[in-house]
Structures are given as C-alpha cells and as structure tokens.
Amino acid sequence: MPRRKNIKMQKPKIKEVKEKNASILFSRLKGMKDILFDEYKYWDLVIKKATELARAYGFRRIETPVLENTKLYERSTGKGSDIVTKEMYTFIDKNGEKISLRPEATPSLVRAYIEHGMFNLPQPVKMFWLGPIFRHDKPQAGRYRQATQFDLEIFGEEAPVADVLLILLAYNFFCELQVNVQIQINSIGCEECRKEYLVKLLEFYKERGRRSKLCGDCKKRIVKNPLRLLDCKEEKCLEAREEAPQIVDYLCDSCREHFIKVLEYLDELDINYNLNPYLVRGLDYYNRTVFEIWAIEEEGGAQGKLALGGGGRYDGLVKYMGGRPTPACGFAVGIERTITKIREKNIPLKSEEGDLIFLAQLGEQARRKAFAIFEELRRAGFKVRQAFTKDSLKVQLEEANRIGAKFSLILGQKEVMDGTILFRDMDSGIQEIVNQKRIKEDIEKKLNLNKGK
C-alpha cells in the first residue's frame, strides 16, 4: 500500500483588521436641528399660545401619521408642484408600497375628514394639528428639512367669515407673542374666472422677450402652471413680472363679492394687511382667498422672503380627493421661524414657573424621607423642585437660587428624628422650624403672604 504522506495542517492566518473610523463622531444630518435645553422655553411659549388660541376659537386637536401613500400628495399637492417634484422624501417600503414622509399637513387632514366620515358631524369641522413636516429643501436660516408647524383647518363653511377667522387667529397669534406682522392677501379666484386671466398673463410674458428672462423653473411653469410665475422669488423673474396683469381685475362676480367681504371684515377688525396682487401660494389646490404672514422689520417694512406662515381656501380639494363637495380653508405657521423672530427681537419671556418650592436634603435617611415629602407636595399641587442626586447642601441651595425658588425646605437627620423641617426664605435668608405634618398649610400661608407684599 502506498504510504500516506503526512499532511501538516496549518492554522489559518487570521488577519487582524482594525475597524476604520472606530472613533468616528456622528453629527446631525444636513438641514436637521437639535432643540437644546435653553431653547425649549421658546417652544413651550409658542406651542402654549397656539394651543390656547385654537381652543378659544373652537378648534379641536387631531393627529395624523408621519407616513402616507405617495399618491395622496401627488393628487392633492400636484404632481408638478415643487414639493412633489423636488422636496418630498419618498421611498419603497418592505411591502413594496411607495410612501412619503409628510411634507405638509392639509392632504392628511383632508384624507382623515373623508376616511372618518366627518361630513356627518355638525359643520363646520374645525381642526387643530401640530407636528413635524419633512422637505428636502435647501437649508438656510429659518428653513430646515424637518420643520414643525401648527395648522388650523375649517371644513364645511363657504362664507367669508371662515377666511377671516383664520386670518384673525394667525394675526393674534403673532401679536400676542409680540412679533409685528402684516397679512399679505390676494384672491386667485375660481377655475372659471382664472381662464381669461391666464390668457392675459401668457400674452404678457410673450411680450418684448420676457419669457427669455425667466429662470429655468419658470420656463417650465409657463407651460404647466403659469400662475406660479408670479410666485417665483428669483430676482430676474421678479423684474419680469413688473406690470403683469392683476388677477383681481378678472374675478367673477361671486369671487369678487367673497373677497370684498373678507377685506371689509379685516378693515373692521383693524388688521394690518396689504393687498398683494402677486401672491398666489405654491400649491395647486388653492382658490379664492390666499394669504401669507410676513414679519415687519424695523427698517424696510414687511419682509416676505421667508413667510412665517400662510394659507387660503381650497373649496374643491375634498371632492377631488374622493369626498363629498365640501368648502374648506386653512393655514399653517412655522414654529421654528416664529421662535427665530422672537429671539431676534430679544422679547423677554415671562417665567411660567412662579412660586417654586425647593426641597433640599442632607444624609441618606433624610433623602429617603425627602422623596415621600416631595411626592406629597407635588400631588397637592405645589410647584416643588429637587436635586436628589446631589449630596452637598450648598450645591442644592445654589440650584434653588438658579431656578428662582421662593422658599427652600431643608431636611437633615435631626429634622427626620424630630419630625420637623427647616423653612428658608430664599430672598431674606430667614429660616424657621416647622412641623412636617403641617408643611402644606405652612407653605400655603407663606405663599399667600408673599403674594400680598
């Protein structure tokens, strides 16, 4: 038999590969924003104001999904709109369905109105919505790829009073936040009265080579959606539209009467507005009243390069989306842009805390007891704060000063044994010993005395 050769088994060479960029630091995606601690006081202020006004005017809160079928936006917002063609985050999910991150609130709210049979509710139905929207837009000051809006919609009311209600609410929102604004308003009429106007508008742009001066996007719009020519912010397009015919001169009797009544209401309410013949908004579904909210700068009047909000009427959209014929109107306000204006103007914020009670403790036994006292006071409705993770009494009292506490309760081992607690006035530094069993009554008494000063 042939001899079997000894085969030496070699251990496989293990190549030591160091992971590249093992210490990489991750950062935010382009156009995204973190909201840090100090900024949240502005968010609380703005959201509270939006919520209060919505409730006062009879709007009810609603929420919709962040993800929707892409066709919802293609049909409502328009396949040729900038949002759909350039800005939407769209992808195929694991079920093979084409879906999109919400780029605006109105289409989802219209879907909800139809899907849940809200036409059976007493009309009008007034919705209040608050949440994020996503657009792959060019990031710049006040414009993010994830932005937050609050949105108000009225379904089932065709009278001009609905338009006015929205404009009044938007105007009051900014005025009560001490941001000076002007309402830019126009009427783009209905489908019938726009026909003659669009003929005149196209004739205007064909005169004296105006078409050749337009930007690339507007050269496409002149074929697909000529009304959007008036909406472009490019400098050469702004120059080209000078002396363009005004749509208000071509309104039918019904649209003209509707618009006149809106303006009469605004005059009666003393709302600062400007009749802007070039305002058309960028979405296909609008008709009749359209408006935007522009900040008034100290120099140069109202500035609309970055509107703080806007909206209008969309009487045909519910039917177009498969529902019953339903008149509707709405508007949205950008939360980030509003906060930017508040911060630019250095508007002082009033403290919402007021009458804070700080509970300090010293020693393990006191800390355990302090937990129980804290919960008792919190459930009784007192604005009580603590720093249970800190051992140093000095550090705890420094925290009490930082947050502006009116009084501090100090609990040590002796107080635990005696069933007492030290009550310190943070302004005067005066301390007194009180019974733990009477702590709620004593706090109430001290706060009432403090308010009387």
Secondary structure, DSSP 8 states (H G I E B T S, - for coil): -------------------TTTT------TT-----GGGHHHHHHHHHHHHHHHHHTT-EE----SEEEHHHHIIIIITTSHIIIII--EEE-TTS-EEEE-S-SHHHHHHHHHHTTGGGSSSSEEEEEEEEEE-----BTTB-SEEEEEEEEEES--SHHHHHHHHHHHHHHHHHTT--EEEEEEE---HHHHHHHHHHHHHHHHGGGTGGGS-HHHHHHHHH-GGGGGG---HHHHHHTTT---GGGG--HHHHHHHHHHHHHHHHTT--EEE-TT---S-TT-EEEEEEEEEEETTTEEE-TT-SEEEEE-TTHHHHTTS----EEEEEEEHHHHHHHHHHTT-----S--S-EEEEE-SHHHHHHHHHHHHHHHHTT--EEE-TT---HHHHHHHHHHTT-SEEEEE-HHHHHHTEEEEEETTT--EEEEEGGGHHHHHHHHHHHHHH-
